Amino acid sequence: MKVARRTAQAFASMVLLSLLMSGSVFAYSARFSHISSIAAPLAADDKSLTATSAGSATSTTEHEKTEVITTQTAENEGDHTLQFKLASATTSVVGKGDAELQIRGTDVRVLIQVEQALKSATYKVTLVVSDTSTFTVSPAFCTGSLGTFVTSDEGQDEVKMSATVSTGTHFLGLVLCTAGTPAFITDPLTRQATITSATTTKSETETEQVNTKEEDKQEQDEIKSAEDSKQIPAVVSVSGSGAALTQLDSKFSVSVSRPGDNQLSVSISGTNVTGPRVLLINVTKDAGALSSLGSLSVTYDGNQISEASSLSQIFSGTSTSPPSFIILVTSSGAQLLVFIPHFSSHLIQLMASPAPLGTFTAQAPLLLAGLAAVAALSAALYARRKRFAAPAAL
């Protein structure tokens, strides 16, 4: 009887230890999945408010994508493509452009192309959703609800943004502002669209996956070109094993340190260097807290900087442009590109906020349920052995 009891107790202890180890692994896996889900939308599904570049190399792809969506309009109720010209809001505004709203269900993808506009100017883009076909254009529409972009030295840019619109019949239009004043409006001012919930078909999903891969390839081509031209003078690689540096331009002096799991410091200076440069930081998924992109903050000489609206803004900035950064999600983790407008000596620091306690405690009910199951199993095994062992004692 004692042997049976000890056997049952040992078995229960082994099951309990196994469950605790499995619960810990599950909690960590859930935490990492939560972190990855925060980062993934930055480049994959285009549903964040971050605009991405759409350079000349993808003009054919975007045209083909428009044709696909236009063809599906007849098949999938709720899908629309609204096309506009961009007209000057006042007689003093220079420039022209085109805009397109690709509507799929409640998701709206906004494509904007401007040219001959103000050079190196920041524009805020607002999506106007109205119950009537007209509205009075004013600075009240300069909130920049979709995001911002910066034109190149030639006064041009191509950007993509996205938003979500409630179901119903609306009149949609765009207002582009600079310096708090409307600069461009859509022509016609609005177009009518009926927004309904849509079900994504298999063919639509495959089309989106192909387009995403093509966009990712173009971004990587841009980065590779910048490395070859030494517009990117150095590459920092951060992983679970530490931080490594690859020097591409000998005119620069770069040093890297990682004071903590959630921190990274990069010091960079240049000798006889003119013009802006871009620092590339590759972060793998096993880089600890720094892989938590949703809580990442970037400082430049001690001042927090904002995220750029597109990769083209990073590579087309001038010495008068403000420092900025952008994050691109990759299969191995993420790439962070920091725009440095001019050179002397600069300190760039990354810091990620610690993961909330709730990330782990959310798994507590599962662990408690597991413990209860183990206790019940142990009691049942013990009772069963005791019942069968009793006659032998007689």
C-alpha positions as a Python dict, from the first residue, in 0.01 Angstrom:
ca = {
    (1, 'M'): (0, 0, 0),
    (2, 'K'): (283, 236, 82),
    (3, 'V'): (452, 153, -247),
    (4, 'A'): (131, 225, -437),
    (5, 'R'): (87, 556, -256),
    (6, 'R'): (443, 663, -326),
    (7, 'T'): (407, 562, -690),
    (8, 'A'): (93, 773, -723),
    (9, 'Q'): (258, 1069, -552),
    (10, 'A'): (566, 1045, -776),
    (11, 'F'): (349, 1024, -1087),
    (12, 'A'): (148, 1329, -977),
    (13, 'S'): (467, 1524, -909),
    (14, 'M'): (602, 1441, -1254),
    (15, 'V'): (277, 1547, -1422),
    (16, 'L'): (267, 1867, -1219),
    (17, 'L'): (628, 1956, -1307),
    (18, 'S'): (562, 1884, -1675),
    (19, 'L'): (252, 2103, -1671),
    (20, 'L'): (430, 2394, -1506),
    (21, 'M'): (709, 2377, -1762),
    (22, 'S'): (458, 2357, -2048),
    (23, 'G'): (257, 2644, -1902),
    (24, 'S'): (567, 2862, -1883),
    (25, 'V'): (659, 2783, -2243),
    (26, 'F'): (302, 2852, -2354),
    (27, 'A'): (297, 3184, -2169),
    (28, 'Y'): (623, 3290, -2331),
    (29, 'S'): (502, 3177, -2673),
    (30, 'A'): (182, 3376, -2630),
    (31, 'R'): (384, 3677, -2525),
    (32, 'F'): (606, 3654, -2835),
    (33, 'S'): (304, 3607, -3061),
    (34, 'H'): (151, 3920, -2906),
    (35, 'I'): (469, 4114, -2977),
    (36, 'S'): (486, 3989, -3336),
    (37, 'S'): (121, 4078, -3397),
    (38, 'I'): (191, 4435, -3291),
    (39, 'A'): (476, 4467, -3538),
    (40, 'A'): (339, 4277, -3834),
    (41, 'P'): (91, 4528, -3970),
    (42, 'L'): (381, 4792, -4008),
    (43, 'A'): (454, 4638, -4364),
    (44, 'A'): (239, 4338, -4431),
    (45, 'D'): (-128, 4421, -4444),
    (46, 'D'): (-122, 4800, -4501),
    (47, 'K'): (-388, 4856, -4232),
    (48, 'S'): (-180, 5086, -4012),
    (49, 'L'): (-173, 5459, -4058),
    (50, 'T'): (191, 5439, -4165),
    (51, 'A'): (234, 5525, -4532),
    (52, 'T'): (473, 5320, -4744),
    (53, 'S'): (667, 5400, -5053),
    (54, 'A'): (537, 5324, -5402),
    (55, 'G'): (828, 5411, -5628),
    (56, 'S'): (857, 5399, -6004),
    (57, 'A'): (970, 5037, -5998),
    (58, 'T'): (623, 4934, -5877),
    (59, 'S'): (415, 5157, -6103),
    (60, 'T'): (329, 4859, -6328),
    (61, 'T'): (245, 4646, -6025),
    (62, 'E'): (12, 4909, -5881),
    (63, 'H'): (-154, 4946, -6222),
    (64, 'E'): (-208, 4572, -6242),
    (65, 'K'): (-341, 4569, -5887),
    (66, 'T'): (-592, 4841, -5974),
    (67, 'E'): (-711, 4637, -6271),
    (68, 'V'): (-761, 4331, -6050),
    (69, 'I'): (-967, 4524, -5795),
    (70, 'T'): (-1169, 4700, -6066),
    (71, 'T'): (-1249, 4363, -6226),
    (72, 'Q'): (-1364, 4225, -5892),
    (73, 'T'): (-1600, 4516, -5834),
    (74, 'A'): (-1867, 4347, -6044),
    (75, 'E'): (-1822, 4022, -5851),
    (76, 'N'): (-1790, 4148, -5493),
    (77, 'E'): (-2047, 4393, -5373),
    (78, 'G'): (-1889, 4658, -5151),
    (79, 'D'): (-1566, 4694, -5353),
    (80, 'H'): (-1506, 5029, -5523),
    (81, 'T'): (-1223, 5221, -5681),
    (82, 'L'): (-1266, 5599, -5677),
    (83, 'Q'): (-1028, 5805, -5890),
    (84, 'F'): (-957, 6177, -5851),
    (85, 'K'): (-732, 6452, -5974),
    (86, 'L'): (-561, 6667, -5713),
    (87, 'A'): (-644, 7034, -5766),
    (88, 'S'): (-505, 7344, -5598),
    (89, 'A'): (-713, 7458, -5304),
    (90, 'T'): (-614, 7822, -5370),
    (91, 'T'): (-469, 8010, -5666),
    (92, 'S'): (-134, 8051, -5489),
    (93, 'V'): (-72, 7677, -5456),
    (94, 'V'): (166, 7510, -5702),
    (95, 'G'): (165, 7149, -5810),
    (96, 'K'): (-70, 6880, -5932),
    (97, 'G'): (-137, 6514, -5879),
    (98, 'D'): (-369, 6216, -5874),
    (99, 'A'): (-540, 6017, -5601),
    (100, 'E'): (-721, 5688, -5583),
    (101, 'L'): (-934, 5532, -5309),
    (102, 'Q'): (-944, 5154, -5323),
    (103, 'I'): (-1234, 5037, -5108),
    (104, 'R'): (-1272, 4679, -4993),
    (105, 'G'): (-1539, 4635, -4733),
    (106, 'T'): (-1470, 4892, -4462),
    (107, 'D'): (-1099, 4916, -4547),
    (108, 'V'): (-989, 5207, -4765),
    (109, 'R'): (-645, 5219, -4926),
    (110, 'V'): (-541, 5566, -5038),
    (111, 'L'): (-287, 5610, -5319),
    (112, 'I'): (-149, 5960, -5375),
    (113, 'Q'): (93, 6096, -5635),
    (114, 'V'): (199, 6461, -5640),
    (115, 'E'): (443, 6647, -5863),
    (116, 'Q'): (563, 7003, -5921),
    (117, 'A'): (461, 7080, -5561),
    (118, 'L'): (662, 7261, -5295),
    (119, 'K'): (1008, 7112, -5257),
    (120, 'S'): (1091, 6922, -4935),
    (121, 'A'): (754, 7022, -4791),
    (122, 'T'): (551, 6831, -4534),
    (123, 'Y'): (191, 6758, -4629),
    (124, 'K'): (-82, 6631, -4398),
    (125, 'V'): (-349, 6412, -4557),
    (126, 'T'): (-707, 6404, -4430),
    (127, 'L'): (-978, 6167, -4554),
    (128, 'V'): (-1311, 6348, -4563),
    (129, 'V'): (-1618, 6129, -4500),
    (130, 'S'): (-1931, 6336, -4553),
    (131, 'D'): (-2307, 6278, -4572),
    (132, 'T'): (-2330, 6538, -4849),
    (133, 'S'): (-2144, 6579, -5176),
    (134, 'T'): (-1998, 6917, -5085),
    (135, 'F'): (-1820, 7073, -4789),
    (136, 'T'): (-1643, 7399, -4719),
    (137, 'V'): (-1265, 7358, -4743),
    (138, 'S'): (-1093, 7514, -4442),
    (139, 'P'): (-798, 7460, -4206),
    (140, 'A'): (-1034, 7246, -3997),
    (141, 'F'): (-959, 6968, -4246),
    (142, 'C'): (-583, 6988, -4178),
    (143, 'T'): (-583, 6730, -3899),
    (144, 'G'): (-385, 6482, -4106),
    (145, 'S'): (-607, 6189, -4005),
    (146, 'L'): (-438, 5960, -4260),
    (147, 'G'): (-79, 6068, -4196),
    (148, 'T'): (193, 6288, -4345),
    (149, 'F'): (452, 6275, -4622),
    (150, 'V'): (743, 6490, -4734),
    (151, 'T'): (804, 6579, -5099),
    (152, 'S'): (1145, 6534, -5256),
    (153, 'D'): (1385, 6804, -5375),
    (154, 'E'): (1190, 6799, -5702),
    (155, 'G'): (857, 6853, -5526),
    (156, 'Q'): (714, 6507, -5587),
    (157, 'D'): (624, 6192, -5396),
    (158, 'E'): (414, 5877, -5414),
    (159, 'V'): (259, 5740, -5097),
    (160, 'K'): (8, 5483, -4978),
    (161, 'M'): (-205, 5522, -4669),
    (162, 'S'): (-501, 5336, -4524),
    (163, 'A'): (-806, 5392, -4308),
    (164, 'T'): (-1127, 5227, -4192),
    (165, 'V'): (-1468, 5374, -4276),
    (166, 'S'): (-1800, 5279, -4116),
    (167, 'T'): (-2064, 5102, -4321),
    (168, 'G'): (-2324, 5310, -4503),
    (169, 'T'): (-2342, 5547, -4798),
    (170, 'H'): (-2084, 5828, -4779),
    (171, 'F'): (-1921, 6092, -4995),
    (172, 'L'): (-1542, 6057, -4980),
    (173, 'G'): (-1267, 6306, -5066),
    (174, 'L'): (-918, 6416, -4963),
    (175, 'V'): (-764, 6737, -4834),
    (176, 'L'): (-384, 6783, -4838),
    (177, 'C'): (-248, 7061, -4619),
    (178, 'T'): (90, 7221, -4566),
    (179, 'A'): (177, 7467, -4289),
    (180, 'G'): (-179, 7434, -4155),
    (181, 'T'): (-340, 7553, -4480),
    (182, 'P'): (-526, 7346, -4742),
    (183, 'A'): (-305, 7303, -5048),
    (184, 'F'): (-473, 7031, -5255),
    (185, 'I'): (-827, 6899, -5274),
    (186, 'T'): (-971, 6615, -5477),
    (187, 'D'): (-1139, 6691, -5808),
    (188, 'P'): (-1428, 6625, -5803),
    (189, 'L'): (-1450, 6730, -5441),
    (190, 'T'): (-1611, 6399, -5338),
    (191, 'R'): (-1737, 6077, -5488),
    (192, 'Q'): (-2015, 5861, -5351),
    (193, 'A'): (-1946, 5512, -5219),
    (194, 'T'): (-2154, 5253, -5039),
    (195, 'I'): (-1946, 5087, -4768),
    (196, 'T'): (-2049, 4733, -4672),
    (197, 'S'): (-1884, 4450, -4487),
    (198, 'A'): (-1703, 4226, -4734),
    (199, 'T'): (-1583, 3869, -4724),
    (200, 'T'): (-1232, 3819, -4858),
    (201, 'T'): (-1216, 3545, -5121),
    (202, 'K'): (-925, 3311, -5178),
    (203, 'S'): (-829, 3486, -5502),
    (204, 'E'): (-824, 3825, -5327),
    (205, 'T'): (-601, 3689, -5052),
    (206, 'E'): (-359, 3543, -5306),
    (207, 'T'): (-352, 3874, -5497),
    (208, 'E'): (-272, 4067, -5177),
    (209, 'Q'): (5, 3822, -5089),
    (210, 'V'): (165, 3861, -5433),
    (211, 'N'): (146, 4240, -5415),
    (212, 'T'): (292, 4243, -5064),
    (213, 'K'): (588, 4031, -5176),
    (214, 'E'): (651, 4264, -5472),
    (215, 'E'): (640, 4570, -5246),
    (216, 'D'): (877, 4405, -4998),
    (217, 'K'): (1117, 4322, -5280),
    (218, 'Q'): (1122, 4681, -5400),
    (219, 'E'): (1195, 4807, -5048),
    (220, 'Q'): (1484, 4562, -5017),
    (221, 'D'): (1613, 4673, -5357),
    (222, 'E'): (1609, 5034, -5238),
    (223, 'I'): (1800, 4943, -4924),
    (224, 'K'): (2055, 4739, -5121),
    (225, 'S'): (2107, 5031, -5360),
    (226, 'A'): (2160, 5266, -5065),
    (227, 'E'): (2419, 5029, -4919),
    (228, 'D'): (2603, 5007, -5251),
    (229, 'S'): (2610, 5388, -5288),
    (230, 'K'): (2713, 5423, -4920),
    (231, 'Q'): (2408, 5634, -4846),
    (232, 'I'): (2389, 5375, -4570),
    (233, 'P'): (2741, 5399, -4420),
    (234, 'A'): (2694, 5130, -4155),
    (235, 'V'): (2466, 4841, -4063),
    (236, 'V'): (2396, 4737, -3703),
    (237, 'S'): (2265, 4385, -3643),
    (238, 'V'): (2091, 4310, -3314),
    (239, 'S'): (2007, 3955, -3207),
    (240, 'G'): (1977, 3744, -2896),
    (241, 'S'): (2354, 3701, -2889),
    (242, 'G'): (2427, 4076, -2888),
    (243, 'A'): (2492, 4360, -3134),
    (244, 'A'): (2730, 4352, -3431),
    (245, 'L'): (2849, 4629, -3664),
    (246, 'T'): (2923, 4622, -4037),
    (247, 'Q'): (3111, 4929, -4163),
    (248, 'L'): (3037, 5024, -4526),
    (249, 'D'): (3202, 5367, -4548),
    (250, 'S'): (3543, 5430, -4389),
    (251, 'K'): (3470, 5803, -4359),
    (252, 'F'): (3245, 5727, -4064),
    (253, 'S'): (3325, 5620, -3712),
    (254, 'V'): (3055, 5405, -3553),
    (255, 'S'): (3032, 5235, -3214),
    (256, 'V'): (2753, 5021, -3070),
    (257, 'S'): (2661, 4930, -2714),
    (258, 'R'): (2368, 4755, -2553),
    (259, 'P'): (2331, 4876, -2193),
    (260, 'G'): (2031, 4652, -2131),
    (261, 'D'): (1801, 4399, -2293),
    (262, 'N'): (1561, 4678, -2391),
    (263, 'Q'): (1824, 4938, -2498),
    (264, 'L'): (2064, 5002, -2784),
    (265, 'S'): (2301, 5296, -2832),
    (266, 'V'): (2475, 5381, -3159),
    (267, 'S'): (2730, 5662, -3179),
    (268, 'I'): (2813, 5779, -3532),
    (269, 'S'): (3035, 6059, -3663),
    (270, 'G'): (3172, 6149, -4006),
    (271, 'T'): (3489, 6313, -4135),
    (272, 'N'): (3473, 6537, -4444),
    (273, 'V'): (3112, 6431, -4502),
    (274, 'T'): (2840, 6643, -4659),
    (275, 'G'): (2474, 6564, -4699),
    (276, 'P'): (2242, 6327, -4513),
    (277, 'R'): (2291, 5957, -4446),
    (278, 'V'): (2076, 5667, -4328),
    (279, 'L'): (2168, 5423, -4051),
    (280, 'L'): (2030, 5070, -4090),
    (281, 'I'): (1958, 4860, -3781),
    (282, 'N'): (1849, 4497, -3830),
    (283, 'V'): (1661, 4347, -3533),
    (284, 'T'): (1592, 3973, -3523),
    (285, 'K'): (1292, 3814, -3353),
    (286, 'D'): (1511, 3677, -3073),
    (287, 'A'): (1656, 4020, -2985),
    (288, 'G'): (1472, 4030, -2655),
    (289, 'A'): (1271, 4338, -2559),
    (290, 'L'): (1397, 4531, -2862),
    (291, 'S'): (1188, 4302, -3085),
    (292, 'S'): (879, 4456, -2923),
    (293, 'L'): (839, 4712, -3201),
    (294, 'G'): (505, 4843, -3076),
    (295, 'S'): (672, 4990, -2766),
    (296, 'L'): (995, 5108, -2933),
    (297, 'S'): (1104, 5471, -2906),
    (298, 'V'): (1395, 5627, -3098),
    (299, 'T'): (1594, 5929, -2982),
    (300, 'Y'): (1841, 6141, -3178),
    (301, 'D'): (2091, 6331, -2964),
    (302, 'G'): (1857, 6289, -2669),
    (303, 'N'): (1541, 6406, -2848),
    (304, 'Q'): (1267, 6166, -2947),
    (305, 'I'): (1206, 6164, -3322),
    (306, 'S'): (893, 6077, -3518),
    (307, 'E'): (830, 5801, -3767),
    (308, 'A'): (851, 5883, -4138),
    (309, 'S'): (549, 5826, -4360),
    (310, 'S'): (736, 5622, -4620),
    (311, 'L'): (1070, 5470, -4711),
    (312, 'S'): (1105, 5723, -4992),
    (313, 'Q'): (1089, 6002, -4732),
    (314, 'I'): (1386, 5845, -4554),
    (315, 'F'): (1597, 5822, -4869),
    (316, 'S'): (1491, 6154, -5024),
    (317, 'G'): (1543, 6378, -4721),
    (318, 'T'): (1774, 6680, -4734),
    (319, 'S'): (2005, 6849, -4485),
    (320, 'T'): (1715, 7072, -4378),
    (321, 'S'): (1476, 6781, -4319),
    (322, 'P'): (1416, 6670, -3959),
    (323, 'P'): (1565, 6340, -3840),
    (324, 'S'): (1317, 6054, -3858),
    (325, 'F'): (1293, 5676, -3869),
    (326, 'I'): (1085, 5400, -4023),
    (327, 'I'): (1035, 5034, -3932),
    (328, 'L'): (998, 4760, -4194),
    (329, 'V'): (887, 4414, -4083),
    (330, 'T'): (1077, 4123, -4241),
    (331, 'S'): (1058, 3744, -4217),
    (332, 'S'): (1351, 3739, -3974),
    (333, 'G'): (1241, 4034, -3760),
    (334, 'A'): (1250, 4401, -3855),
    (335, 'Q'): (1464, 4670, -4013),
    (336, 'L'): (1485, 5015, -3858),
    (337, 'L'): (1621, 5293, -4077),
    (338, 'V'): (1718, 5624, -3915),
    (339, 'F'): (1752, 5936, -4129),
    (340, 'I'): (2045, 6161, -4025),
    (341, 'P'): (2020, 6501, -4202),
    (342, 'H'): (2377, 6628, -4147),
    (343, 'F'): (2695, 6525, -3976),
    (344, 'S'): (2915, 6604, -3686),
    (345, 'S'): (2869, 6348, -3409),
    (346, 'H'): (2533, 6196, -3321),
    (347, 'L'): (2395, 5952, -3067),
    (348, 'I'): (2101, 5733, -3166),
    (349, 'Q'): (1929, 5535, -2894),
    (350, 'L'): (1657, 5272, -2906),
    (351, 'M'): (1449, 5184, -2603),
    (352, 'A'): (1160, 4939, -2569),
    (353, 'S'): (912, 4953, -2284),
    (354, 'P'): (896, 4637, -2071),
    (355, 'A'): (618, 4394, -2158),
    (356, 'P'): (311, 4439, -1934),
    (357, 'L'): (258, 4192, -1650),
    (358, 'G'): (-77, 4102, -1801),
    (359, 'T'): (99, 3931, -2093),
    (360, 'F'): (193, 3648, -1857),
    (361, 'T'): (-92, 3665, -1606),
    (362, 'A'): (-340, 3625, -1889),
    (363, 'Q'): (-232, 3261, -1893),
    (364, 'A'): (-301, 3215, -1521),
    (365, 'P'): (-652, 3065, -1568),
    (366, 'L'): (-506, 2795, -1793),
    (367, 'L'): (-237, 2712, -1538),
    (368, 'L'): (-490, 2695, -1253),
    (369, 'A'): (-716, 2473, -1460),
    (370, 'G'): (-419, 2247, -1531),
    (371, 'L'): (-331, 2226, -1163),
    (372, 'A'): (-690, 2136, -1078),
    (373, 'A'): (-686, 1864, -1343),
    (374, 'V'): (-361, 1720, -1204),
    (375, 'A'): (-499, 1721, -849),
    (376, 'A'): (-814, 1541, -961),
    (377, 'L'): (-613, 1286, -1158),
    (378, 'S'): (-381, 1220, -865),
    (379, 'A'): (-674, 1169, -627),
    (380, 'A'): (-844, 932, -871),
    (381, 'L'): (-526, 725, -918),
    (382, 'Y'): (-466, 706, -544),
    (383, 'A'): (-825, 603, -471),
    (384, 'R'): (-812, 342, -747),
    (385, 'R'): (-489, 189, -615),
    (386, 'K'): (-617, 196, -256),
    (387, 'R'): (-937, 16, -355),
    (388, 'F'): (-753, -261, -535),
    (389, 'A'): (-480, -286, -272),
    (390, 'A'): (-724, -327, 24),
    (391, 'P'): (-817, -696, -31),
    (392, 'A'): (-453, -795, -29),
    (393, 'A'): (-422, -655, 324),
    (394, 'L'): (-694, -891, 451),
}
